[in-house]
Amino acid sequence: MANLYEAVLKVLKEPQEIFDLIGDDVTRETRVFGFQVPKAEAIKMPRKCIVIRQSGSGGQNQSFVRFQKTLLDVLCYGETSYEAELLRLEVNRYLKDFRRRTSEGFLLHSFDLVNGPIPLPESQTEWPYVLETWRCLASET
């Protein structure tokens, strides 16, 4: 079954501009995670990374087409509030300019900013991050 989160995670790992901020040149991995920072990564925090999680249903069309508008919270972490904001600016630029394409069983049509940016510290750890909520328009392929 297609997974929208995997589709969004994959496209956020691809741009060179985002990799330059949160990529590892040795392993070629990019720190983009679903729902929360993994425990293995948490011991290295705070540092720049992106976390994607559901913000609400956003609604689904009641039709034969598997089409959805899903609200996603995009949390951009950084070593400082300023570093988190620099990452957010790059992610924001990428999502605003996003061109329709397929990823992980979805045709991702567009991303529209719904709310934010909101700079916040993580409630328990005080890691700085900036939150934006985006509406993802997608359909299963």
C-alpha positions in Angstrom: 0.0 0.0 0.0 1.3 3.5 -0.9 2.4 5.6 2.0 2.2 9.4 1.6 4.7 10.1 4.3 7.3 8.0 2.6 6.6 9.8 -0.6 7.1 13.2 1.0 10.2 12.1 3.0 11.7 10.9 -0.2 11.2 14.1 -2.2 12.6 16.2 0.7 15.8 14.1 0.8 16.6 14.8 -2.9 17.3 18.6 -3.3 21.0 19.4 -3.2 20.3 22.6 -1.2 18.6 20.6 1.6 21.3 17.9 1.5 24.0 20.6 1.9 22.3 21.6 5.2 21.4 18.2 6.7 23.1 15.6 4.6 26.0 13.3 5.6 28.8 13.3 3.0 30.1 10.0 4.2 26.9 7.9 4.3 25.0 10.1 1.7 22.0 10.0 4.1 19.8 13.0 4.7 18.3 13.6 8.1 14.6 13.7 7.2 12.4 11.7 9.5 8.7 10.7 9.9 6.7 11.6 13.0 9.7 12.1 15.5 13.4 12.3 15.8 14.6 8.6 16.1 16.3 7.7 19.4 19.6 7.0 17.6 19.5 10.5 16.3 18.3 12.1 19.5 21.7 11.6 21.3 23.3 13.8 18.6 20.7 16.6 18.9 20.3 19.5 18.7 21.4 19.6 15.1 19.7 20.3 11.8 17.1 17.8 10.7 13.5 17.7 9.3 10.6 15.9 10.9 7.3 15.4 8.9 4.1 14.5 10.8 0.4 14.6 10.2 -1.3 17.8 11.3 -4.9 16.8 10.7 -6.9 15.0 8.1 -7.1 17.9 5.7 -10.0 16.1 4.1 -10.3 13.5 1.3 -12.4 13.7 -1.8 -15.3 11.3 -1.8 -14.8 10.0 -5.3 -13.5 7.0 -7.2 -10.1 8.7 -7.6 -7.7 8.1 -4.7 -7.1 11.8 -4.2 -6.3 13.5 -0.9 -5.4 16.8 0.7 -3.4 16.0 3.7 -2.1 18.5 6.3 1.5 18.0 7.2 3.5 19.6 9.9 7.1 20.2 8.8 9.5 20.8 11.8 12.9 22.1 10.9 15.4 21.6 13.8 18.7 23.4 14.2 21.6 23.8 16.6 20.2 27.3 17.3 16.9 29.0 16.4 18.8 30.8 13.6 20.0 27.5 12.1 16.5 26.1 12.3 15.2 29.1 10.5 17.9 28.8 7.7 16.7 25.2 7.2 13.1 26.2 7.2 13.7 28.8 4.5 15.3 26.2 2.2 12.4 23.7 2.8 9.9 26.5 2.3 11.5 27.5 -1.0 11.5 23.9 -2.2 7.9 23.2 -1.3 6.6 26.5 -2.8 8.4 25.8 -6.1 7.5 22.1 -6.1 6.6 20.7 -9.5 4.2 17.7 -9.8 5.9 14.3 -9.8 5.6 10.7 -8.6 7.1 9.3 -5.5 6.5 6.0 -3.7 3.2 5.2 -5.3 1.8 8.8 -5.3 1.5 11.6 -7.7 2.4 14.6 -5.6 0.6 17.6 -7.2 1.5 20.5 -4.9 2.2 21.9 -1.4 0.4 24.9 -0.1 1.5 26.7 3.1 -1.3 26.8 5.6 0.3 28.1 8.8 3.7 29.3 10.1 6.5 29.8 10.4 6.3 29.4 14.2 9.7 29.2 16.0 9.4 27.0 19.1 11.6 25.1 21.5 10.9 21.3 21.9 8.9 21.1 25.2 11.0 18.5 27.0 14.4 18.9 25.4 14.4 22.6 24.5 15.8 21.8 21.0 15.0 24.8 18.8 12.8 24.2 15.7 10.5 26.1 13.4 7.1 24.7 12.5 5.2 25.2 9.2 2.0 23.4 8.3 1.5 22.5 4.6 -1.4 21.0 2.6 -0.2 18.3 0.3 -2.4 17.6 -2.7 -1.7 14.0 -3.8 -3.3 11.0 -5.6 -2.3 7.4 -5.6 -0.9 6.1 -8.8 
